[in-house]
Amino acid sequence: MRIIYQSFLIVLLTLLLTACQKNQSMQWQTNSPNGQLSINLLKTKEGQLRYSVTRINDGVPDTIIRLSPLGLEITGYNLNGLQPEGKSEVKSISSQITRIHGKQNPMRDEYQEQTINFRNADGNRLSLIMRAYNDGVAFRYSIESDKQDSYLVNQEITGFAVPAGKAWLQPYDKITMWTPAYEKPFQNGIPVGTTSPHEEGWCFPALFETEKHWILITESDLDANYAGNHLQPEASNGLYRIRFPESDEAMGLGSAEPTITLPWQSPWRVIITGESAATIVESDMVDRLARPSTLKDTEWIKPGIASWSWWSDHDSPKKPKELRAFTELAAYMNWPYTLIDANWNLLPEAEMQSLLQHARDKKIGVWLWYNSGGPHNNVTEQPRDRMHIREVRRREFEQMRQWGVAGIKVDFWQSDKQEIIRQYIELLEDAANYQIMVNVHGCTIPRGWSKTYPHLMSMESVWGAESYSFAANYPQEVPSQNVIFAFTRNVIGPMDYTPVTFSNQTYPHLTTNAHELALSVVFESGVQHFADRVSAYKNLPNAVKEFLMHVPTAWDETRMLSGYPGKDILMARRKGSTWYIGGINGEKTEKDIEVNLQSLGLESFTLITDDQQNGFQVKPSLTNPILKLKIKPFGGFVAVNKSL
């Protein structure tokens, strides 16, 4: 009788304890390796999941992200009433990852990670994976299952409650025939919580300056089991919420809401943060979070500069004489590649083979342009209908391999819907099998794919230099936008802006020549398409040509020396023992710059600045480690610790 009574008490106490747990808030914390940054997960008394991010300063926690909502609404998979079901041990990781291109090589990957598991009365499970780095935090949802069940996600409830301050945000654009969502100018230093001027919302990445911290929010490690996300247009009290793609994207093809197949993990929700903006600019956290590459042979992946005829003459891909001239420019400038853009397939087959042979004779690799469509766009530029069906695409890749083509530029994606994300992933997988490098234009933003697929050399998703042909307001926006890009878009991955244009297109430059030259260092991209005319490069002063002949496109170290979004930036990048420094002024006032280069170990350097006539002034063999100069309005400079 006593045993039965004791058993009854144990059951009763267990039920009471469970009931108490259901009516209590519970909290879990994951700390960065240096112990200063924390991501905190909370289950409220009502069973809702929340998180916050804090930093310890002088023993006192400062708020980075205020208490913010978490959760998913999934048709047929109820996630109400979740209760804790254990947690993992805290996992500490410290490793180095070799990179082919990017900001740092090797890339140091150091973090702590913890998984918190939940289950509800229906037996449905959800886990939160929390990861803390010294320069930011990230979290993702995970649903484990023994069955490959599929479910429609109606809504992701995730939000980011940002404290009061300034924001640099890009309106998510309405998709048109010619433009994707990521080619509007960033709003410059607007108040946190400002509503987007576009009903479609705000883009990732989103940059904020609060009282004590800089914050950049984006996502990483997106795969074909989800859609690309951005932010809702309204952010009352600084709460920015996740938004799925727009329903009319991709000409209405496919659903805006993703269908997930279990087991499933969401993309990482990424929050890069530091007390200085340099922490944001130098961070490669988006790449660190992406899954590793599975490629064993990467010898064929070669970063480098490409000449590009289209910027100066949009019909040039149908003009063999011009294409040969740009191949010869690449050889003259010591650049490994040339890009032949849209409608090259209209050339006679014999002429195309002659062009490819000419490039081989000059030891120049050829990149070819393709339309990504398919039914998801109605752009008529050719070749099209060769990249959206896998069997057709593989046949095209086989032909390119036989032709000796180095890479492809694939354009006009026009959507972040799951169906288009799947096309990106499958194209990258297929290109790897045929050893073809990839650059995508008219596209979504980087999400760490260049780590997983290191032959993805660059992505556009930027209001780049081609807009000198199309947008009358572009020259006025360029100076400040170029600075902002270094703090936002280029933080999250390679950016094919097509820089270094000295001559004019339809709408003339307001930036100086030295500003344009500096973009070769300020902007990072595994393949850089220098876009100007043959004559523009050949007529440069010898020292400037020498600089452009040797400036790298893959870096061992990146440091931001000074700067502020929209105003100016000084960037230093190292390849081997050589430092390249680029500075640009985003404002229409002259600026006095003083920076100590001693931390870079420079004993002497060559400086190239603007002269008084918008030409160049070259100062070789400077030995004072304190660099002092005036930067002209919308001007710039470069420096390098070698003779030119």
C-alpha positions as CSV (number, residue, x, y, z in Angstrom):
1,M,0.0,0.0,0.0
2,R,2.9,2.3,0.9
3,I,4.5,1.7,-2.6
4,I,1.3,2.6,-4.4
5,Y,0.9,5.7,-2.3
6,Q,4.5,6.8,-3.1
7,S,4.0,6.2,-6.8
8,F,0.9,8.3,-6.7
9,L,2.8,11.2,-5.0
10,I,5.6,11.0,-7.7
11,V,3.0,11.2,-10.5
12,L,1.2,14.0,-8.8
13,L,4.4,16.0,-8.2
14,T,5.4,15.4,-11.9
15,L,2.1,16.7,-13.1
16,L,2.3,19.7,-10.8
17,L,5.9,20.5,-11.9
18,T,4.8,20.3,-15.6
19,A,1.9,22.6,-14.9
20,C,4.2,25.0,-13.2
21,Q,6.6,25.0,-16.1
22,K,3.8,25.7,-18.5
23,N,2.9,28.8,-16.5
24,Q,6.4,30.1,-16.0
25,S,8.6,32.0,-18.3
26,M,11.9,30.2,-19.1
27,Q,15.1,31.5,-20.6
28,W,18.3,30.2,-22.3
29,Q,21.4,32.1,-23.2
30,T,24.2,31.4,-25.7
31,N,27.4,33.5,-25.3
32,S,30.1,34.5,-27.7
33,P,33.6,33.0,-27.3
34,N,34.8,36.2,-25.6
35,G,31.8,36.3,-23.3
36,Q,30.7,39.8,-24.3
37,L,27.8,39.1,-26.7
38,S,24.7,37.0,-25.9
39,I,21.6,35.8,-27.7
40,N,18.9,35.1,-25.2
41,L,15.8,32.9,-25.9
42,L,12.7,33.3,-23.8
43,K,9.5,31.2,-23.5
44,T,6.8,33.4,-22.1
45,K,4.2,32.3,-19.6
46,E,1.7,32.2,-22.5
47,G,4.0,29.8,-24.4
48,Q,5.3,32.3,-27.0
49,L,9.0,32.3,-28.0
50,R,11.0,35.6,-27.9
51,Y,14.6,36.5,-28.2
52,S,16.9,39.4,-27.4
53,V,20.6,40.2,-28.0
54,T,22.8,41.9,-25.4
55,R,26.4,43.0,-25.1
56,I,28.3,43.2,-21.7
57,N,30.0,46.6,-21.3
58,D,31.9,47.2,-18.1
59,G,29.9,44.4,-16.5
60,V,26.5,45.9,-17.6
61,P,24.4,44.4,-20.3
62,D,23.6,46.8,-23.2
63,T,20.7,46.0,-25.5
64,I,21.5,45.3,-29.1
65,I,18.1,43.8,-30.1
66,R,15.1,44.3,-27.8
67,L,12.8,41.4,-27.0
68,S,11.5,40.2,-30.4
69,P,9.0,37.7,-31.7
70,L,9.8,34.2,-33.0
71,G,7.7,31.6,-34.7
72,L,6.2,30.0,-37.8
73,E,2.7,29.5,-39.1
74,I,2.6,26.3,-41.0
75,T,-0.6,24.7,-42.6
76,G,-1.2,21.3,-41.1
77,Y,1.6,21.6,-38.6
78,N,0.4,23.2,-35.4
79,L,3.1,24.9,-33.3
80,N,1.0,26.3,-30.5
81,G,1.6,25.4,-27.0
82,L,5.3,24.5,-27.4
83,Q,7.0,23.2,-24.2
84,P,10.7,22.7,-23.6
85,E,12.0,19.2,-24.4
86,G,15.7,19.5,-23.5
87,K,18.7,21.3,-24.9
88,S,22.0,20.4,-26.4
89,E,25.4,21.0,-24.7
90,V,27.0,24.3,-25.7
91,K,29.3,23.5,-28.7
92,S,32.5,25.6,-29.0
93,I,34.0,25.8,-32.5
94,S,37.3,27.3,-33.5
95,S,38.7,26.6,-37.0
96,Q,40.1,28.3,-40.1
97,I,38.6,28.0,-43.6
98,T,40.6,28.5,-46.7
99,R,39.0,30.8,-49.2
100,I,39.5,31.2,-53.0
101,H,38.0,34.7,-53.0
102,G,36.5,37.0,-50.4
103,K,37.6,39.5,-47.7
104,Q,39.9,37.2,-45.6
105,N,42.0,34.2,-46.3
106,P,42.0,32.1,-44.2
107,M,38.6,32.9,-42.7
108,R,38.5,32.4,-39.0
109,D,35.3,30.6,-37.8
110,E,34.9,30.8,-34.0
111,Y,31.6,30.6,-32.2
112,Q,29.5,28.9,-29.5
113,E,26.2,27.1,-30.4
114,Q,23.3,25.7,-28.5
115,T,20.0,24.0,-29.7
116,I,16.8,24.3,-27.6
117,N,14.1,21.7,-28.4
118,F,10.4,22.1,-28.1
119,R,7.3,19.9,-28.5
120,N,3.6,20.5,-28.1
121,A,0.6,18.3,-27.2
122,D,0.2,17.3,-30.9
123,G,3.7,15.8,-30.9
124,N,5.0,18.5,-33.3
125,R,8.6,19.6,-32.7
126,L,10.5,22.8,-33.3
127,S,14.1,23.6,-32.4
128,L,15.9,26.9,-32.1
129,I,19.6,26.8,-33.0
130,M,21.4,29.7,-31.5
131,R,24.9,30.7,-32.4
132,A,27.1,33.5,-31.0
133,Y,30.3,34.9,-32.5
134,N,32.4,37.8,-31.3
135,D,31.0,40.0,-34.1
136,G,27.4,38.9,-34.1
137,V,24.8,36.3,-33.4
138,A,22.5,34.1,-35.6
139,F,19.6,31.8,-35.1
140,R,17.6,29.4,-37.2
141,Y,14.5,27.2,-36.9
142,S,14.8,23.4,-37.3
143,I,12.2,20.7,-37.6
144,E,13.4,17.1,-37.3
145,S,11.2,14.3,-38.7
146,D,11.5,10.7,-39.6
147,K,9.2,11.3,-42.6
148,Q,9.6,13.5,-45.6
149,D,6.4,15.4,-45.1
150,S,5.8,18.6,-46.9
151,Y,4.0,21.7,-45.5
152,L,3.1,25.2,-46.7
153,V,4.6,28.0,-44.5
154,N,2.0,30.7,-44.4
155,Q,4.0,33.2,-42.3
156,E,7.3,33.6,-40.5
157,I,6.7,35.7,-37.4
158,T,10.4,36.5,-36.8
159,G,11.1,40.1,-36.0
160,F,14.1,42.4,-35.1
161,A,13.3,45.1,-32.5
162,V,16.0,47.7,-33.1
163,P,16.6,50.4,-30.5
164,A,16.2,54.1,-31.6
165,G,18.8,55.5,-33.9
166,K,19.6,55.8,-37.6
167,A,19.1,53.4,-40.5
168,W,20.5,52.8,-43.9
169,L,17.8,50.8,-45.8
170,Q,17.1,49.9,-49.4
171,P,13.4,49.9,-50.5
172,Y,12.5,46.4,-51.9
173,D,11.5,47.4,-55.5
174,K,8.5,46.2,-57.4
175,I,9.7,43.7,-60.0
176,T,9.7,45.0,-63.6
177,M,10.6,43.4,-66.9
178,W,14.2,44.8,-66.5
179,T,14.8,45.2,-62.8
180,P,14.9,42.9,-59.8
181,A,14.1,44.0,-56.2
182,Y,17.6,45.2,-55.2
183,E,18.4,48.2,-57.4
184,K,16.9,51.2,-55.6
185,P,19.1,53.7,-53.7
186,F,19.6,53.2,-50.0
187,Q,17.9,55.7,-47.7
188,N,20.7,57.5,-46.0
189,G,20.6,57.7,-42.2
190,I,16.8,57.8,-41.8
191,P,15.2,57.3,-38.3
192,V,14.8,53.7,-37.1
193,G,11.2,52.7,-37.6
194,T,10.6,54.7,-40.8
195,T,8.0,53.1,-43.1
196,S,9.3,52.1,-46.5
197,P,8.2,54.3,-49.5
198,H,7.4,51.0,-51.3
199,E,4.6,48.7,-50.1
200,E,6.9,45.8,-50.9
201,G,9.0,46.6,-47.9
202,W,12.7,46.9,-47.2
203,C,15.6,44.7,-48.5
204,F,18.2,42.8,-46.7
205,P,20.8,43.8,-45.6
206,A,19.6,46.5,-43.2
207,L,22.1,48.7,-41.4
208,F,21.5,50.6,-38.1
209,E,23.4,52.9,-35.8
210,T,22.0,53.1,-32.3
211,E,23.4,55.0,-29.3
212,K,26.3,52.6,-28.6
213,H,26.3,50.0,-31.4
214,W,26.3,49.3,-35.1
215,I,23.9,46.5,-36.3
216,L,23.5,44.8,-39.7
217,I,20.6,42.3,-40.2
218,T,20.4,39.8,-43.1
219,E,20.1,36.1,-43.7
220,S,22.5,33.3,-44.7
221,D,22.6,29.6,-45.9
222,L,19.3,29.8,-47.9
223,D,18.7,26.6,-49.8
224,A,16.0,25.3,-52.2
225,N,13.8,24.3,-49.2
226,Y,12.7,27.9,-48.6
227,A,12.2,31.3,-50.2
228,G,14.4,34.4,-50.0
229,N,13.1,36.9,-47.5
230,H,13.1,40.6,-46.9
231,L,11.5,43.0,-44.4
232,Q,7.9,44.3,-44.0
233,P,7.4,48.0,-45.0
234,E,6.2,49.1,-41.5
235,A,8.5,48.9,-38.5
236,S,6.4,50.4,-35.6
237,N,8.7,51.2,-32.6
238,G,11.6,49.8,-34.6
239,L,10.2,46.2,-35.0
240,Y,11.2,44.9,-38.4
241,R,9.5,41.7,-39.4
242,I,10.2,39.0,-42.0
243,R,8.3,39.2,-45.3
244,F,8.1,36.6,-48.1
245,P,8.6,37.4,-51.8
246,E,5.8,39.3,-53.6
247,S,3.1,37.2,-55.3
248,D,3.6,38.9,-58.7
249,E,7.3,38.2,-58.8
250,A,8.5,35.9,-61.6
251,M,5.5,36.9,-63.7
252,G,3.3,35.2,-61.1
253,L,5.0,31.8,-61.5
254,G,5.0,29.8,-58.2
255,S,3.8,30.6,-54.7
256,A,5.2,33.4,-52.6
257,E,4.8,31.1,-49.6
258,P,7.4,28.4,-49.5
259,T,6.7,24.7,-49.1
260,I,9.1,23.0,-46.8
261,T,10.0,19.3,-46.8
262,L,10.9,17.8,-43.4
263,P,13.5,17.5,-42.0
264,W,14.0,21.2,-42.5
265,Q,16.2,24.1,-41.4
266,S,15.4,27.7,-42.1
267,P,18.1,30.2,-43.3
268,W,20.1,31.7,-40.5
269,R,18.7,35.0,-39.2
270,V,22.0,37.1,-39.0
271,I,22.7,40.0,-36.7
272,I,26.3,41.4,-37.1
273,T,27.1,44.0,-34.5
274,G,30.0,46.0,-32.9
275,E,30.8,49.2,-31.3
276,S,32.5,50.4,-34.5
277,A,31.2,50.4,-38.0
278,A,34.5,48.6,-38.9
279,T,33.2,45.5,-37.3
280,I,30.3,45.5,-39.8
281,V,32.5,46.2,-42.9
282,E,35.2,43.7,-42.0
283,S,32.8,40.9,-41.0
284,D,32.5,37.7,-43.2
285,M,29.9,36.2,-40.8
286,V,27.4,35.6,-43.6
287,D,29.9,33.3,-45.3
288,R,30.9,31.7,-42.1
289,L,27.3,30.6,-41.4
290,A,26.9,29.0,-44.8
291,R,27.4,25.2,-45.2
292,P,30.8,24.0,-46.4
293,S,31.8,23.5,-50.0
294,T,31.6,19.9,-51.2
295,L,34.0,20.6,-54.1
296,K,37.2,18.6,-53.9
297,D,38.8,20.0,-57.0
298,T,38.9,23.8,-57.1
299,E,42.0,24.4,-59.2
300,W,39.8,25.6,-62.0
301,I,38.3,28.5,-60.0
302,K,40.4,31.5,-60.7
303,P,39.5,35.0,-59.4
304,G,40.4,37.9,-61.7
305,I,39.5,41.0,-63.7
306,A,37.5,40.9,-66.9
307,S,37.2,43.4,-69.7
308,W,33.6,44.1,-70.8
309,S,32.5,45.7,-74.0
310,W,28.7,46.2,-73.3
311,W,29.0,49.3,-71.0
312,S,30.4,51.4,-73.8
313,D,28.5,49.8,-76.6
314,H,25.3,47.8,-75.9
315,D,25.4,46.2,-79.4
316,S,29.1,45.2,-79.2
317,P,28.4,41.5,-78.5
318,K,27.3,41.3,-82.1
319,K,30.4,43.1,-83.4
320,P,33.4,40.8,-83.7
321,K,35.9,43.6,-84.3
322,E,35.0,45.2,-80.9
323,L,35.0,41.9,-79.1
324,R,38.5,41.2,-80.4
325,A,39.6,44.7,-79.2
326,F,38.4,43.9,-75.7
327,T,40.2,40.5,-75.7
328,E,43.3,42.4,-76.7
329,L,42.7,44.9,-73.9
330,A,42.5,42.1,-71.3
331,A,45.8,40.8,-72.6
332,Y,47.4,44.2,-72.6
333,M,46.2,45.0,-69.1
334,N,47.3,41.6,-67.6
335,W,43.6,40.7,-66.9
336,P,42.7,37.0,-67.3
337,Y,39.2,37.4,-68.7
338,T,36.8,39.1,-71.1
339,L,33.0,39.0,-71.0
340,I,30.8,38.7,-74.1
341,D,27.4,39.9,-73.2
342,A,23.8,39.5,-74.5
343,N,23.0,38.3,-78.0
344,W,26.4,36.8,-78.8
345,N,24.5,33.8,-80.1
346,L,23.3,35.8,-83.1
347,L,26.9,35.8,-84.4
348,P,27.5,33.1,-87.1
349,E,28.9,29.9,-85.6
350,A,32.2,30.3,-87.5
351,E,32.7,33.8,-86.3
352,M,32.0,32.7,-82.7
353,Q,34.6,30.0,-83.0
354,S,37.1,32.5,-84.4
355,L,36.5,34.8,-81.4
356,L,37.1,31.9,-79.0
357,Q,40.2,30.9,-80.8
358,H,41.5,34.5,-80.7
359,A,41.0,34.5,-76.9
360,R,42.8,31.2,-76.6
361,D,45.7,32.6,-78.6
362,K,45.9,35.6,-76.3
363,K,45.5,33.3,-73.2
364,I,42.3,35.1,-72.2
365,G,39.4,33.2,-70.6
366,V,35.9,34.0,-72.1
367,W,32.7,34.5,-70.0
368,L,29.4,34.3,-71.9
369,W,26.1,35.9,-71.0
370,Y,22.8,34.0,-70.7
371,N,19.2,34.9,-69.9
372,S,18.0,32.8,-66.9
373,G,14.4,32.5,-68.4
374,G,12.3,30.5,-68.8
375,P,8.7,31.4,-68.0
376,H,9.7,33.6,-65.0
377,N,10.8,36.6,-67.2
378,N,9.8,38.0,-70.6
379,V,13.1,39.6,-71.5
380,T,14.0,38.8,-75.1
381,E,17.8,39.2,-74.8
382,Q,19.5,36.0,-76.0
383,P,20.4,33.2,-75.5
384,R,17.4,32.4,-73.4
385,D,15.4,29.2,-72.6
386,R,18.7,27.3,-71.9
387,M,19.1,27.8,-68.2
388,H,15.8,26.9,-66.5
389,I,15.4,23.2,-67.5
390,R,18.1,21.1,-66.0
391,E,18.6,18.7,-69.0
392,V,18.8,21.6,-71.4
393,R,21.2,23.5,-69.1
394,R,23.5,20.5,-68.8
395,R,23.7,20.1,-72.5
396,E,24.6,23.8,-72.8
397,F,27.3,23.4,-70.1
398,E,28.7,20.5,-72.0
399,Q,29.0,22.6,-75.1
400,M,30.7,25.4,-73.1
401,R,33.2,22.9,-71.7
402,Q,34.0,21.8,-75.2
403,W,34.5,25.4,-76.2
404,G,36.8,26.1,-73.3
405,V,34.5,28.8,-71.8
406,A,35.7,29.9,-68.3
407,G,32.4,31.2,-66.9
408,I,28.8,32.4,-67.5
409,K,26.9,35.5,-66.5
410,V,23.3,34.6,-66.0
411,D,20.8,37.5,-65.9
412,F,17.2,38.5,-65.2
413,W,16.1,36.3,-62.3
414,Q,13.3,38.7,-61.2
415,S,12.3,36.8,-58.0
416,D,13.1,35.5,-54.6
417,K,10.4,32.8,-54.7
418,Q,11.3,29.3,-53.8
419,E,11.1,28.0,-57.3
420,I,13.7,30.6,-58.4
421,I,15.9,29.9,-55.4
422,R,15.9,26.2,-56.5
423,Q,17.0,27.3,-60.0
424,Y,20.0,29.2,-58.6
425,I,21.0,26.2,-56.5
426,E,20.7,23.7,-59.3
427,L,22.5,25.9,-61.8
428,L,25.4,26.2,-59.3
429,E,25.5,22.5,-58.8
430,D,25.5,21.8,-62.5
431,A,28.1,24.5,-63.3
432,A,30.4,22.9,-60.8
433,N,30.1,19.5,-62.5
434,Y,31.3,21.1,-65.8
435,Q,33.9,23.4,-64.1
436,I,32.1,26.6,-65.2
437,M,32.4,29.7,-63.0
438,V,29.3,31.7,-62.4
439,N,28.3,35.4,-62.0
440,V,24.6,36.3,-61.6
441,H,22.9,39.6,-62.5
442,G,19.4,40.9,-62.1
443,C,19.4,38.8,-59.1
444,T,18.9,38.3,-55.4
445,I,21.5,39.1,-52.7
446,P,24.4,36.9,-51.5
447,R,23.5,34.5,-48.7
448,G,26.8,32.7,-48.2
449,W,26.6,30.8,-51.4
450,S,30.1,31.7,-52.4
451,K,31.4,29.6,-49.5
452,T,29.2,26.6,-50.4
453,Y,29.7,27.1,-54.2
454,P,33.1,28.8,-54.4
455,H,32.8,29.0,-58.2
456,L,30.0,31.6,-57.6
457,M,32.4,34.6,-58.2
458,S,30.0,37.5,-58.0
459,M,26.4,38.7,-57.8
460,E,24.9,42.0,-58.9
461,S,22.0,43.0,-56.6
462,V,23.3,46.5,-56.6
463,W,22.5,49.8,-58.4
464,G,25.7,49.6,-60.4
465,A,27.5,51.5,-63.1
466,E,25.4,50.3,-66.0
467,S,22.8,52.8,-64.7
468,Y,24.8,55.6,-66.2
469,S,23.1,54.5,-69.4
470,F,19.5,54.4,-68.1
471,A,18.9,56.6,-65.0
472,A,19.0,60.4,-65.2
473,N,19.2,60.7,-61.4
474,Y,22.0,58.1,-61.1
475,P,25.1,60.4,-61.2
476,Q,23.7,62.6,-58.3
477,E,23.1,59.5,-56.1
478,V,26.4,57.6,-57.0
479,P,28.9,59.4,-54.6
480,S,27.0,58.7,-51.4
481,Q,25.6,55.3,-52.5
482,N,29.1,54.1,-53.3
483,V,30.1,54.7,-49.7
484,I,26.9,53.2,-48.4
485,F,27.4,50.0,-50.5
486,A,30.7,49.4,-48.6
487,F,28.8,49.4,-45.3
488,T,25.8,47.4,-46.5
489,R,25.5,45.4,-49.7
490,N,29.2,44.5,-50.1
491,V,29.4,43.4,-46.5
492,I,27.3,40.3,-47.2
493,G,29.1,39.0,-50.3
494,P,30.8,39.7,-53.6
495,M,29.3,42.6,-55.6
496,D,29.5,43.0,-59.4
497,Y,29.1,46.7,-59.6
498,T,31.1,46.9,-62.9
499,P,33.3,49.7,-61.5
500,V,36.3,51.8,-62.7
501,T,34.6,53.8,-65.5
502,F,36.5,57.0,-66.3
503,S,34.7,58.1,-69.4
504,N,31.0,59.0,-69.6
505,Q,27.9,57.2,-70.8
506,T,24.5,58.8,-71.4
507,Y,24.5,60.5,-68.0
508,P,28.0,61.9,-67.1
509,H,29.9,61.2,-63.9
510,L,30.0,63.6,-61.0
511,T,32.7,61.4,-59.3
512,T,36.3,62.1,-60.0
513,N,38.7,59.7,-61.8
514,A,40.5,58.9,-58.6
515,H,37.1,58.0,-57.0
516,E,36.5,55.6,-59.8
517,L,40.0,54.1,-59.5
518,A,39.5,53.6,-55.8
519,L,36.4,51.4,-56.4
520,S,38.8,48.6,-57.5
521,V,39.8,48.4,-53.8
522,V,36.8,49.6,-51.9
523,F,34.5,47.1,-53.7
524,E,35.1,43.3,-53.4
525,S,34.2,40.8,-56.1
526,G,35.7,37.5,-57.1
527,V,35.5,38.6,-60.7
528,Q,35.6,42.3,-61.3
529,H,34.3,43.5,-64.6
530,F,36.1,46.8,-65.4
531,A,33.6,48.4,-67.7
532,D,35.1,51.2,-69.6
533,R,36.3,51.6,-73.2
534,V,39.5,50.3,-74.6
535,S,40.8,53.8,-75.2
536,A,39.9,54.9,-71.6
537,Y,42.3,52.3,-70.1
538,K,45.1,52.5,-72.7
539,N,45.3,56.3,-72.4
540,L,45.8,56.2,-68.6
541,P,49.1,57.4,-67.1
542,N,51.6,54.5,-66.7
543,A,51.3,54.4,-62.9
544,V,47.5,54.1,-63.0
545,K,47.7,51.4,-65.7
546,E,50.3,49.5,-63.6
547,F,48.0,49.7,-60.6
548,L,45.0,48.3,-62.5
549,M,47.2,45.6,-64.1
550,H,48.0,44.1,-60.7
551,V,45.1,45.0,-58.3
552,P,43.8,41.7,-56.9
553,T,40.2,40.5,-56.7
554,A,40.7,38.1,-53.9
555,W,42.1,39.2,-50.5
556,D,44.0,37.8,-47.5
557,E,43.0,40.6,-45.1
558,T,40.5,43.5,-45.1
559,R,40.5,46.5,-42.7
560,M,38.4,49.6,-42.6
561,L,40.6,52.5,-41.6
562,S,37.9,55.1,-41.2
563,G,34.5,56.1,-42.6
564,Y,30.8,56.7,-42.1
565,P,28.0,55.6,-44.3
566,G,27.1,58.1,-47.1
567,K,30.1,60.3,-46.1
568,D,33.4,58.6,-46.8
569,I,35.3,55.4,-46.4
570,L,39.0,54.4,-46.4
571,M,39.6,50.7,-47.0
572,A,42.8,48.7,-46.8
573,R,43.1,45.2,-48.3
574,R,46.1,42.9,-48.3
575,K,47.2,40.3,-50.8
576,G,50.4,38.5,-49.7
577,S,52.6,41.3,-48.4
578,T,51.1,44.0,-50.6
579,W,48.6,46.4,-49.1
580,Y,46.1,48.3,-51.4
581,I,44.3,51.3,-49.9
582,G,41.3,52.9,-51.4
583,G,39.4,56.0,-50.2
584,I,36.3,57.7,-51.6
585,N,34.5,60.9,-50.6
586,G,30.7,60.6,-50.9
587,E,30.0,64.3,-50.3
588,K,30.4,67.5,-52.3
589,T,32.8,69.1,-49.9
590,E,36.6,68.8,-49.8
591,K,37.9,66.7,-46.9
592,D,41.1,66.6,-45.0
593,I,42.2,63.0,-44.4
594,E,44.8,61.9,-41.9
595,V,45.3,58.3,-41.2
596,N,48.2,56.4,-39.6
597,L,49.4,53.5,-41.8
598,Q,51.9,52.3,-39.3
599,S,49.5,49.5,-38.2
600,L,49.8,48.1,-41.7
601,G,53.6,47.9,-41.5
602,L,54.1,50.2,-44.5
603,E,57.6,51.6,-44.8
604,S,56.9,53.4,-48.1
605,F,54.0,53.6,-50.6
606,T,52.9,55.1,-53.8
607,L,49.9,57.5,-53.7
608,I,47.6,58.3,-56.6
609,T,45.1,61.2,-56.1
610,D,43.1,63.6,-58.2
611,D,44.9,66.5,-59.8
612,Q,43.2,69.9,-60.3
613,Q,42.0,69.0,-63.8
614,N,40.3,65.7,-62.9
615,G,43.3,63.8,-64.0
616,F,45.7,61.9,-61.8
617,Q,48.6,63.0,-59.6
618,V,51.2,60.2,-58.7
619,K,53.4,60.5,-55.7
620,P,55.9,57.6,-55.5
621,S,58.0,56.4,-52.6
622,L,56.3,58.3,-49.7
623,T,57.9,57.2,-46.4
624,N,55.8,59.1,-43.8
625,P,53.4,56.6,-42.2
626,I,51.0,59.4,-41.4
627,L,49.0,59.8,-44.6
628,K,47.7,63.4,-44.9
629,L,45.8,64.6,-48.0
630,K,42.8,66.5,-49.2
631,I,40.1,64.5,-51.0
632,K,38.2,66.5,-53.6
633,P,34.4,66.7,-53.5
634,F,33.2,63.3,-54.7
635,G,36.9,62.4,-55.1
636,G,39.2,59.6,-54.0
637,F,42.6,58.1,-53.9
638,V,44.6,54.8,-53.9
639,A,47.8,53.8,-52.3
640,V,50.0,50.7,-52.6
641,N,53.2,49.7,-50.8
642,K,55.1,49.0,-54.0
643,S,56.6,50.9,-56.9
644,L,54.4,51.6,-59.9
